[in-house]
Amino acid sequence: MKSKQGGASFLSWILIAAMVSALGLIAARVAPAYVDYRTIITLIESLPRDQVRTMSKAEIREALHKRFLINNIRDLDVNQIVDIDHKRDHTVLSLRYEVRQPLIYNISVVVSFDRSFDYT
């Protein structure tokens, strides 16, 4: 009885390579947005908790703007992505924005970020 050796055909290897390439392309387009997001979270959390409540909105925005420049976050504007809400006993900073990255031709990847920070 002859045994036929089995394995992946050339076509299946091409399909696997195409899928891995597509996933790599998506990851390469989306990864910088997530790196920036993690950096922005770190910058917002680095604001002095005991002073945020007493700072004006302009002072908070200026402090964040300086931190953005130091950390090379130049594609995003603090005034457009951070909302500041002063309450009587606490301050809430809301981070909301989307990043749209072109993938191929008319296909884009959209990544949305939304997080709130409560300073009591």
SEDOVO-289728 format. One line per 10 residues: their letters; for each residue x, y negated, z negated of N, C-alpha, C. Coordinates in steps of 0.02 Angstrom, whole numbers, padded with zeros to 5 digits. Layout:
BEGIN
A = X Y Z X Y Z X Y Z | ...
% end
This chain:
BEGIN
MKSKQGGASF = 00041 00058 00000 00000 00000 00000 00044 -00062 00000 | 00035 -00104 00049 00074 -00165 00054 00042 -00220 00012 | 00084 -00256 -00022 00056 -00313 -00059 00075 -00377 -00022 | 00026 -00419 -00016 00036 -00482 00019 00053 -00535 -00034 | 00107 -00568 -00023 00128 -00618 -00071 00082 -00679 -00065 | 00055 -00701 -00121 00010 -00758 -00121 00045 -00820 -00148 | 00019 -00875 -00130 00047 -00938 -00154 00010 -00995 -00122 | 00031 -01053 -00139 -00002 -01112 -00111 00021 -01122 -00039 | -00026 -01138 00002 -00010 -01151 00072 00018 -01222 00080 | 00043 -01235 00138 00070 -01302 00152 00017 -01356 00144
LSWILIAAMV = -00043 -01342 00167 -00098 -01390 00162 -00115 -01405 00089 | -00116 -01354 00048 -00132 -01366 -00023 -00078 -01407 -00057 | -00014 -01397 -00037 00039 -01438 -00065 00032 -01511 -00043 | 00012 -01522 00018 00001 -01590 00043 -00056 -01623 00005 | -00110 -01587 -00008 -00166 -01614 -00046 -00146 -01630 -00118 | -00108 -01587 -00149 -00084 -01599 -00217 -00039 -01661 -00218 | 00005 -01667 -00169 00049 -01726 -00166 00010 -01790 -00156 | -00043 -01787 -00114 -00085 -01846 -00102 -00122 -01866 -00166 | -00148 -01818 -00204 -00183 -01834 -00267 -00135 -01863 -00318 | -00076 -01834 -00324 -00027 -01860 -00372 -00005 -01931 -00352
SALGLIAARV = 00003 -01943 -00287 00022 -02009 -00263 -00033 -02060 -00277 | -00096 -02041 -00267 -00152 -02087 -00280 -00156 -02104 -00354 | -00148 -02055 -00397 -00149 -02068 -00469 -00090 -02112 -00490 | -00032 -02100 -00459 00027 -02141 -00474 00017 -02214 -00452 | -00016 -02224 -00394 -00030 -02291 -00370 -00078 -02328 -00417 | -00130 -02294 -00439 -00178 -02324 -00485 -00143 -02341 -00551 | -00103 -02296 -00576 -00067 -02308 -00639 -00019 -02367 -00632 | 00014 -02372 -00575 00061 -02427 -00564 00025 -02494 -00560 | -00036 -02495 -00535 -00075 -02557 -00530 -00106 -02577 -00596 | -00126 -02529 -00637 -00163 -02542 -00699 -00117 -02550 -00759
APAYVDYRTI = -00060 -02518 -00760 -00015 -02519 -00818 00005 -02590 -00839 | 00024 -02635 -00794 00042 -02703 -00817 -00015 -02739 -00853 | -00077 -02727 -00832 -00134 -02759 -00866 -00140 -02734 -00937 | -00129 -02670 -00948 -00132 -02643 -01016 -00073 -02666 -01059 | -00015 -02674 -01029 00043 -02699 -01066 00029 -02771 -01088 | 00002 -02812 -01042 -00016 -02881 -01060 -00069 -02883 -01115 | -00119 -02839 -01110 -00172 -02836 -01160 -00144 -02820 -01229 | -00101 -02769 -01233 -00070 -02751 -01297 -00028 -02809 -01324 | 00007 -02844 -01280 00048 -02901 -01302 00003 -02956 -01329 | -00053 -02971 -01295 -00099 -03023 -01317 -00129 -03005 -01385
ITLIESLPRD = -00147 -02942 -01395 -00173 -02921 -01460 -00121 -02933 -01514 | -00059 -02916 -01500 -00006 -02927 -01549 00003 -03002 -01564 | -00003 -03044 -01512 00004 -03116 -01521 -00052 -03144 -01564 | -00113 -03122 -01551 -00170 -03147 -01590 -00164 -03123 -01662 | -00145 -03061 -01672 -00138 -03035 -01740 -00080 -03066 -01777 | -00032 -03096 -01741 00025 -03127 -01774 00010 -03197 -01799 | -00049 -03224 -01782 -00068 -03289 -01809 -00073 -03284 -01885 | -00051 -03335 -01921 -00054 -03331 -01995 -00126 -03328 -02020 | -00145 -03272 -02050 -00214 -03260 -02070 -00241 -03314 -02118 | -00199 -03338 -02162 -00223 -03386 -02211 -00230 -03456 -02182
QVRTMSKAEI = -00202 -03469 -02124 -00205 -03536 -02094 -00255 -03542 -02037 | -00275 -03487 -02008 -00319 -03489 -01949 -00386 -03523 -01966 | -00412 -03510 -02026 -00476 -03541 -02045 -00472 -03616 -02048 | -00414 -03643 -02067 -00408 -03715 -02075 -00383 -03750 -02012 | -00359 -03712 -01964 -00334 -03741 -01902 -00392 -03761 -01857 | -00382 -03815 -01819 -00433 -03834 -01770 -00429 -03788 -01710 | -00480 -03791 -01668 -00480 -03750 -01608 -00420 -03767 -01563 | -00405 -03832 -01559 -00348 -03854 -01517 -00282 -03827 -01545 | -00275 -03827 -01611 -00213 -03801 -01641 -00206 -03726 -01629 | -00262 -03689 -01634 -00259 -03617 -01621 -00240 -03604 -01549
REALHKRFLI = -00272 -03640 -01503 -00257 -03631 -01432 -00185 -03649 -01417 | -00160 -03702 -01447 -00090 -03722 -01436 -00042 -03670 -01463 | -00056 -03643 -01522 -00013 -03591 -01550 -00013 -03529 -01505 | -00071 -03510 -01480 -00075 -03452 -01435 -00040 -03467 -01369 | -00050 -03527 -01343 -00018 -03546 -01279 00058 -03540 -01285 | 00087 -03565 -01339 00159 -03560 -01349 00181 -03487 -01353 | 00142 -03445 -01387 00159 -03374 -01392 00154 -03340 -01324 | 00104 -03360 -01284 00097 -03332 -01217 00159 -03349 -01175 | 00182 -03411 -01178 00241 -03430 -01139 00303 -03392 -01161 | 00312 -03385 -01226 00371 -03350 -01252 00371 -03277 -01229
NNIRDLDVNQ = 00311 -03246 -01227 00305 -03175 -01209 00290 -03164 -01136 | 00297 -03217 -01095 00290 -03212 -01022 00221 -03189 -00999 | 00169 -03212 -01034 00100 -03201 -01012 00080 -03264 -00974 | 00091 -03265 -00909 00081 -03326 -00870 00021 -03322 -00823 | -00006 -03264 -00813 -00063 -03257 -00767 -00130 -03271 -00801 | -00131 -03273 -00867 -00193 -03282 -00904 -00191 -03348 -00943 | -00247 -03384 -00942 -00252 -03448 -00976 -00289 -03439 -01042 | -00259 -03463 -01096 -00288 -03455 -01163 -00358 -03486 -01164 | -00368 -03543 -01132 -00432 -03577 -01133 -00488 -03536 -01101 | -00471 -03493 -01055 -00521 -03454 -01019 -00534 -03385 -01049
IVDIDHKRDH = -00486 -03358 -01086 -00495 -03289 -01109 -00508 -03283 -01184 | -00495 -03337 -01222 -00505 -03334 -01295 -00560 -03384 -01315 | -00612 -03358 -01348 -00664 -03400 -01377 -00653 -03404 -01451 | -00659 -03465 -01479 -00648 -03475 -01550 -00714 -03499 -01581 | -00736 -03464 -01633 -00799 -03481 -01666 -00785 -03491 -01741 | -00788 -03554 -01763 -00778 -03569 -01834 -00845 -03562 -01870 | -00847 -03519 -01919 -00905 -03513 -01963 -00887 -03546 -02030 | -00934 -03548 -02076 -00920 -03580 -02139 -00866 -03544 -02179 | -00868 -03477 -02180 -00822 -03440 -02222 -00771 -03398 -02183 | -00773 -03400 -02117 -00724 -03363 -02077 -00721 -03390 -02006
TVLSLRYEVR = -00670 -03368 -01971 -00661 -03387 -01901 -00656 -03323 -01859 | -00689 -03324 -01801 -00688 -03266 -01756 -00656 -03287 -01691 | -00605 -03251 -01671 -00574 -03259 -01605 -00596 -03201 -01562 | -00625 -03216 -01504 -00648 -03164 -01458 -00606 -03166 -01395 | -00578 -03109 -01379 -00536 -03102 -01319 -00578 -03065 -01267 | -00593 -03098 -01211 -00632 -03068 -01157 -00604 -03089 -01090 | -00586 -03040 -01050 -00564 -03055 -00982 -00562 -02991 -00940 | -00557 -03002 -00874 -00552 -02947 -00826 -00491 -02958 -00783 | -00461 -02903 -00763 -00404 -02905 -00716 -00425 -02864 -00655 | -00419 -02895 -00597 -00436 -02862 -00534 -00372 -02853 -00494
QPLIYNISVV = -00356 -02790 -00479 -00295 -02774 -00442 -00315 -02741 -00376 | -00290 -02766 -00319 -00304 -02732 -00256 -00268 -02665 -00254 | -00304 -02615 -00230 -00276 -02548 -00226 -00253 -02534 -00154 | -00301 -02525 -00109 -00285 -02519 -00038 -00342 -02551 00002 | -00324 -02586 00053 -00371 -02621 00097 -00421 -02660 00056 | -00486 -02643 00059 -00537 -02681 00023 -00558 -02647 -00043 | -00518 -02601 -00067 -00533 -02566 -00130 -00490 -02596 -00185 | -00524 -02616 -00240 -00489 -02645 -00297 -00505 -02606 -00360 | -00461 -02613 -00409 -00471 -02585 -00475 -00485 -02643 -00522 | -00540 -02639 -00560 -00558 -02691 -00608 -00552 -02662 -00678
VSFDRSFDYT = -00515 -02697 -00722 -00507 -02675 -00791 -00534 -02731 -00835 | -00581 -02714 -00880 -00611 -02764 -00925 -00584 -02754 -00996 | -00570 -02810 -01029 -00547 -02808 -01097 -00593 -02851 -01140 | -00610 -02827 -01200 -00655 -02863 -01245 -00639 -02842 -01316 | -00617 -02890 -01357 -00601 -02875 -01426 -00610 -02938 -01468 | -00634 -02929 -01530 -00643 -02985 -01576 -00597 -02978 -01636 | -00576 -03035 -01662 -00532 -03038 -01721 -00565 -03082 -01773 | -00575 -03056 -01832 -00610 -03092 -01885 -00559 -03114 -01938 | -00555 -03179 -01948 -00510 -03207 -01998 -00551 -03233 -02056 | -00551 -03197 -02112 -00591 -03218 -02170 -00548 -03252 -02222
% end
